[in-house]
Amino acid sequence: MELSELRVKIDELDVGIVKLLEERFSLIEEIIKVKDNQGLKIEDKKREEEIIEKLSSSNLDKEMIKEIYSIIFRYAKNAQNNSLQE
């Protein structure tokens, strides 16, 4: 396979990853409502650890998964905080 063909495949995967992130973040408004109704905190370290542990069973490096998801978690918490302030 040519380099250009491989790059096209990577580009397609990147678009898919961003679409999945958009979908994940679109759930934040619903999560905020549930947490607010149940009096739950925005941050849930136990849940974050569970997610990382579950995803670490893949063939990817566990540290890489931790880094990627720490960024996702940080942005999700910021979005929840911003939504509550509005």
PEGI-V790673 format. One line per field, one symbol per residue. ss: DSSP state (2 for helix, 1 for strand, 0 for the rest). phi: phi as a letter, one per 40 degrees, with the letter a starting at -180 (. if undefined). burial: 1 if it has 9 or more other C-alpha atoms within 8 Angstrom, else 0. A space follows every 50 residues. Layout:
BEGIN
ss->???
phi->???
burial->???
END
This chain:
BEGIN
ss->00222222222222222222222222022222222222000000222222 222220000002222222222222222222222220
phi->.cdcccccccdccccccccccdcccccddccdccccccgccccbdccccc cccccccccccccccdcccccccccccccccccccc
burial->00000100000000000000000000011001001000000100000100 010001000000001100100010011011100000
END
